[in-house]
Amino acid sequence: MLILTRKPGQIIKIQPAADLPLTTPVGALFAEGPIEIVVQKIHGQQVRIGIQAHDKLLILREELEESGSLPNTSQAAS
């Protein structure tokens, strides 16, 4: 499970990993279950959430995508 802390207006993106063939059926990404999002903590203007998804889905903070520093793994850390 990936744990992220977000402030109001900040974005989390979930997209296919770069090595996932575009012909992969959507059902294959959900064969092991749905994407789960769990609110773990709320502190003032910050929300700490956990995200569990198929390892071929890339989960990243929008600012990482914008800066061009995408991780080499299938799930990005906070």
Contacts in CASP RR format, 6 or more apart in sequence:
PFRMAT RR
TARGET T0000
AUTHOR 0000-0000-0000
METHOD contacts of the structure
MODEL  1
MLILTRKPGQIIKIQPAADLPLTTPVGALFAEGPIEIVVQKIHGQQVRIG
IQAHDKLLILREELEESGSLPNTSQAAS
1 38 0 8 1.000
1 50 0 8 1.000
1 51 0 8 1.000
1 52 0 8 1.000
2 50 0 8 1.000
2 51 0 8 1.000
2 52 0 8 1.000
2 59 0 8 1.000
2 75 0 8 1.000
2 76 0 8 1.000
2 77 0 8 1.000
2 78 0 8 1.000
3 40 0 8 1.000
3 48 0 8 1.000
3 49 0 8 1.000
3 50 0 8 1.000
3 78 0 8 1.000
4 12 0 8 1.000
4 48 0 8 1.000
4 49 0 8 1.000
4 50 0 8 1.000
4 51 0 8 1.000
4 59 0 8 1.000
4 61 0 8 1.000
4 78 0 8 1.000
5 46 0 8 1.000
5 47 0 8 1.000
5 48 0 8 1.000
5 49 0 8 1.000
5 78 0 8 1.000
6 12 0 8 1.000
6 46 0 8 1.000
6 47 0 8 1.000
6 49 0 8 1.000
6 61 0 8 1.000
7 45 0 8 1.000
7 46 0 8 1.000
7 47 0 8 1.000
8 45 0 8 1.000
10 61 0 8 1.000
10 62 0 8 1.000
10 63 0 8 1.000
11 61 0 8 1.000
11 62 0 8 1.000
12 49 0 8 1.000
12 51 0 8 1.000
12 59 0 8 1.000
12 60 0 8 1.000
12 61 0 8 1.000
12 62 0 8 1.000
13 58 0 8 1.000
13 59 0 8 1.000
13 60 0 8 1.000
13 61 0 8 1.000
13 62 0 8 1.000
13 65 0 8 1.000
14 35 0 8 1.000
14 51 0 8 1.000
14 53 0 8 1.000
14 57 0 8 1.000
14 58 0 8 1.000
14 59 0 8 1.000
15 57 0 8 1.000
15 58 0 8 1.000
16 22 0 8 1.000
16 24 0 8 1.000
16 56 0 8 1.000
16 57 0 8 1.000
16 58 0 8 1.000
17 55 0 8 1.000
17 56 0 8 1.000
17 57 0 8 1.000
17 58 0 8 1.000
17 74 0 8 1.000
18 58 0 8 1.000
18 70 0 8 1.000
19 56 0 8 1.000
20 56 0 8 1.000
24 56 0 8 1.000
29 54 0 8 1.000
29 56 0 8 1.000
29 57 0 8 1.000
30 54 0 8 1.000
31 54 0 8 1.000
32 54 0 8 1.000
33 54 0 8 1.000
35 51 0 8 1.000
35 52 0 8 1.000
35 53 0 8 1.000
35 54 0 8 1.000
35 57 0 8 1.000
36 50 0 8 1.000
36 51 0 8 1.000
36 52 0 8 1.000
36 53 0 8 1.000
37 49 0 8 1.000
37 50 0 8 1.000
37 51 0 8 1.000
38 49 0 8 1.000
38 50 0 8 1.000
38 51 0 8 1.000
38 52 0 8 1.000
39 47 0 8 1.000
39 48 0 8 1.000
39 49 0 8 1.000
39 50 0 8 1.000
40 48 0 8 1.000
40 49 0 8 1.000
40 50 0 8 1.000
41 47 0 8 1.000
41 48 0 8 1.000
42 48 0 8 1.000
51 59 0 8 1.000
53 59 0 8 1.000
53 75 0 8 1.000
55 74 0 8 1.000
55 75 0 8 1.000
56 74 0 8 1.000
57 74 0 8 1.000
57 75 0 8 1.000
58 70 0 8 1.000
58 74 0 8 1.000
58 75 0 8 1.000
58 76 0 8 1.000
59 75 0 8 1.000
59 76 0 8 1.000
60 70 0 8 1.000
60 71 0 8 1.000
60 76 0 8 1.000
61 76 0 8 1.000
61 78 0 8 1.000
64 70 0 8 1.000
64 71 0 8 1.000
64 76 0 8 1.000
70 76 0 8 1.000
71 77 0 8 1.000
END
